[in-house]
Every structure is written in structure tokens, then in C-alpha cells.
Amino acid sequence: MASSAIPQQASASPLPEWITDKNYVPPPGYLGNLTVTQLHCLDKLKRELKEEGKFVEERMDDAMLLRFCRARKFAYDAVKEMLLSAEQWRVDFGVEDIRKNFDFKEKKEVDKYYPQYYHNVDKDGRPVYIEQLGKLDIPALYQLTTQERQLQRLVYEYEKSLSTRVKVCSERAGHPVENFCTILDLYNVSLANFYRVKDFVFQASGIGQNRYPETMGKFYIINAPWAFTAVWAVIKGWLDPVTVAKIQILGSGYKDELLKQIPAESLPKEFGGKCECPGGCSMSDTGPWNEAKPVESSA
């Protein structure tokens, strides 16, 4: 039991042996930097999930549970409600089947009209994720795929990122990597195109916030047109204020800002970097996750 004699700062557990970055300091609310109250929230969540037969050993490590805790500011009832809702959604949406069997065979053709891809890492070791909405051609896109398959693809990539990409990136960086650096390119985007995919964007943002919380690290919106202020007013209403605070909106003069966060060698040439992957960066999935085996756990 906690008492006034117990210090307010406590570590949930010794940090994993694979953490070799001597400069790594766990941020508040992460493993190794939990208050007594936060530690109690985590321990109670694990205990009750196990007692109720809802603890999934292979997925629910401390790092995963703490993402939900941070998303609900360690308010226990809200944390548990969010986690159980996400677990029920996994069943309803068929996440395990998607994770094991999904095959986005139309990827190469879809890439011509809606590039969405992971591409190497930023200076903090995070996977870089890029979307180019300006190339969006709705009629052509939905002759090739459906909104449902686009959402399934999104979930498949989240699952791959959390099971493989961030774990390999953690091992390479020598410290935990739990979120992504995102670039959303709005070059040549029209308001008409945006509103035609607003339902997809709304559902995708809901999946990210509610089912895979605390996975947004840095988020850059580049080539934002003047009319984007109207769109942004709509999008902000769908997002948590904490999420909104992580988003940086840039115009056409974005290159220097991106290069502060992403090494030139890791950034595609079209965004001011030096990378030119054979066959195109958007189809390469280049990154350390294709160069090494993942560590067993980041907990």
C-alpha cells in the first residue's frame, strides 16, 4: 500500500538489458518513470485482466498497457474501458485474421493514386510513415480497391508496426521506440477530393486514436494549401487535444524542418532528402525491420 513515506516517483521494473543508450531517460508515464499512482494503475489493470481471463500474454506487455494508461491519463476506470473496447473491436473487426492473412494484392496499382508507406527512421529511431493525398484519384482508386480494404490495410500496417517495426527500431536505437514520425503531403490537394474521403479519414483517425493510442510521435502536414484552414477546423474536432498538439502544419517551405528530424539519407528525394529507392520509395518499405530480426519484447 502507498503511504506518505513512499516517494512519489517509482520505476515499474528494471529497464530491459537491451537498452544500451546511456543517454536514454524514460519520459513521464513510460517504463522506468512512473509515479506510485501510475504504477498502481498499471498493476491493477494487469491483475484484473488476468482475473477476468482477458489478459493476452503475447500482446499485453507493460509498454502496450501503458499506452492506454497515458491515453486516459491513468484514470483507471477510463483506461480499462478504453482497453476492453479496443479488445472487443479486435474481435468485431477480425484483427487477428487480418494480421495473419491479409494480402493487399492491389498495392502496386493503388500506390499510383494514394501512396501510403513506411520509409526508414527519423533521428529518434522512429519509423517514418508517409501519405500523399495530392495524388488521390477517387474514381481510379475505388476501381482498384474498397474503403473496407483500405481500413484493413491500415490495421494490418499498425499490427506489423507494433509487432515488428518498432521492436527492431528499439533494438537498433538502444532505447524503446513506441511511436511513429508521420508526413502527410497535401501537395495539389483539392477540397473536393478531401470531402470525398472524409468518411475514410474519420474512421482511420478513430482507429488510430482509440485502438492504437499513443502511437503518434511527430506529425508533419506539408504543402498545406491556404484552404486547408477550413479542412483543419473539421479534422481537429475528430482529434484529442493531445494529438492536435503533436501536429505541425507547414507550407511549401518544409524541407529544413523535416531534415531537422529525419536524416537526409532516410528522406525520399522528392521531400528534400537523398533517398531514391530502386522501384520507388513508396513501394520499398525500406527500414531496419527488413534488415534484422525483432527483439522478443520491449517490456
N, C-alpha and C positions, 0 to 999 in steps of 0.2 A: 504494500500500500504506500502511496505517496504521502509525504509529510513535509512540514516546513523545513526539516533538516536535510531533505533531498534537494540537491542543486537542480535548477530549472533546466539545465542543458544536459542531455544524455545521449549516448550513442546506442542505436538499436542493436548493433553487433559489430565485431571487428570487421574492418573493410576486407574484401576478398584479397587473397595473396597476389592475384594477377594485377592489382593496381600498383603500377610501377612509377607513375607520375608523381614525383616528390612535391610538386607544386599544387597538386590537387587538393582543394578544400571543398568538402561537400556543401552545397547550398542549403539554406534552411529548409527543412521538410524532406530532405533526402537522407538515405542511409548514412549514418555517421554524424548526422547533425539534426537530431530530433529532441525536442523538449520532452519532459516527462509526460505531459499531456498528450503529445503526439505519439509517443511510444506506447502509451496505454491504449490509444485509439487503434493503432496497428495490431497490438497483441489481442485486443478484444475482438477485432474483426476476424483475425485468423482463428481464434478459439471458437467463436460462434459458427463460422463457416464449416469448421471441422465437425462440431457437434451436430449441425444440421445436415451433414452429408453433402455440402455444396462446395467443398474445397477441392479444387482441381490442381493436384500436385505439380503437374508438368507446366502449368501456366501461371499459377498464383504465387510467384516468389515475392519477396518483400518489396522489390522495386516496382513490380506491377501493382500491388495493392496500394503502395504509396502514391502512385499516380492518381488513383481515385480519391485517396485521402486529401491530397493537395487540391484537387479539383473542387472539393466541397469543404475546403478549409478546415479539415479534421473535425467537422461537426458530425459525430458518429452516426446518428440516425440517417442523415442525408447521404453520408458516404455509403452506408450499407444499402440503402435504397437504390442509389445510382449503380452500384456494382451488381446487385441482383437483377435490376432492369437490363443491364448490359448482358448478363448471362442468359436471361430469357430471350433477348433479342438474338443472341448467337444461335439459339435453338430455332427460333422462328425464321430467321434469315438463311439458315443452313450453312453457317460459317465453317463448320468442320468439313463438310463436303466440299465447299469452295476451296478451303485451304489445301485439301488433299488432291482434288480432281479438276479444279478449274483450268481451262485451257482457252486463252484468248487468241484463237486462231486468226482472227481478223486484225491483229495488232499492226502489222505492217501497212495495211491499207488505211486503217483508222489513223495511223500516225500522220498521214498526209493532211488530214483535216482537223485533228485535235491532238497534237503532241503532248504526252504526259509521260514523264520519265525520271528515273533516279540517275544521277550522274556524279560519281566520286564524292568527295567530302570537303567540308569547309575547314577553316583554321582551328576550329574547336573539335574536329573529328566527326562532326555530324554528317549523315548522308544528305546530299543536296537533291531536292526534288524540284522539277521544272514543269510548268504548264504554259502553253502558248495558246491563249484564247483567240488571238488575232487571226489565226489560220482556220478558225472554226467555220465549217461549211455544213450547216444543219441538214439540208436535203441530202447531200452526199454522205454525211456521217450516218444518218439513220436508214440509208440503203444498205449499209455495211453491218450495222450493229443496232442494239436497242438500249434504251435508258437502263433497263434492268441489268443488262450485261455490263454496262459501264459501271454501275454501282457494285456489281460482283467483282469486277476488275479492281475497283478501288479497295474493297475489303481484302481481296487476295494480296494486294500490294502492302496494305497495312500489316497483314499477318506475316508476310515474308520479311518486312522491315523489322518487326519486333522479335521475330524468332531467329532471324539470321543477320540482317544488315547491321542493326545497332549492336549486336553482340560481337560481331567481328570488328566493328569500328571501335568498340570499347577496348578490346584486346590490343588493337593497334595503337590507340591513343594512350593506353596505360591508365585510363580512368573511365568511369561509367559514362556512356553516351546513351541518352534515353529519348532524344527528340531530333527533329529534322530542321534543315535550313531550306526554306521554300522560296522559289522565284515564280511569280505569276506575271507573265508578259502580256500586256494589253495592247501591244502594237497593232494598229489598224482595227481595233475592236469597235463595233458599232453597237449602239444602244439596242437596236432591233435584235441583233444576234444574242445579246445578253438576256433580254427578256424572254427569248425563245428557249433558253436553257435554264431559266431561273428556278424551275421546279427541281431539276437535277442538282443545281448548285445548292439549293436549300437542303435537299436530302443528304448530299455529300457533306455539307458543313455540319449537319446534325450527327452524322455517323462519326465524324472526326471528334467533335466536342463531347458527345455523350457515350460513345462506345470505345474510343481510343483517346481518353483525355490526357492532357499534359504531354502531348507529342509535338506540339509546335514550339520550336526554339526561336529561330529568326524567320521572319516572313517579309519578303520584299515584293511590292507591287510596282512593276516598272513600266515605262512608256504609258503612264496613266494619262488619258486624254482629258481635256478640260471638262467634258461632260461626265466624267467619272464621279464627280462630286455627288451627282444625283443618284447614281448607282450605289455609291458607297453609303449614302444615307439609308438605303434599303438594306444592304448587306449587314451593316452594323447592328441593325435591330435583331438579326438572327444570332449574333455572336455574344459570348460572355465578355464583359468589360476587360477582364484579364487578357483574353485573347486579342481584343482590339488593341490593347496597349503594346502588343508584340509586333504589330504590323506597321511597316514603314512604307509610305507611298512616295514614289519617285517618278519624275517625268522622264524625258529623254536623256537627261544628263545623269544617268545612274551608274555608269561604269566604275568610277572611282570608289563609289560607296560599296558596290559589290566586291571589288578587289580588296577592300579592307577586310572582308570576311571570308572570301574564297580565293585560294591561290590561283594565279593565272593559269597554271598547268591543269587545274581541275575545272576551270570555267570554259564552256564552249566558246569558240572564237566569235560567234555571232553576238555574244553578250559582252565582248571586250576581253575575253580570255585568250588562251593559246591552244586549247584542245580542239583537235579535228579528228574524231574517231573514224576509222575506216567504216564506211557504210552509213555514217551519220551518228552524231552523239545521241539523238533521240531513240535510236534502236540498239544502243550498245550495252546499257546497264553496267557501264564500267564502274569499278569501285573495288575496295579491298574485299568485299563479300564474295567476289568471284576469284579471289587470289588466295584465300586461306579458309580453313575450317573454323566454324564458330566456337567460342568458349562454351562450356556447358551451361553456365549460369552467371548472371551479373549480380545475384543476391549474395 
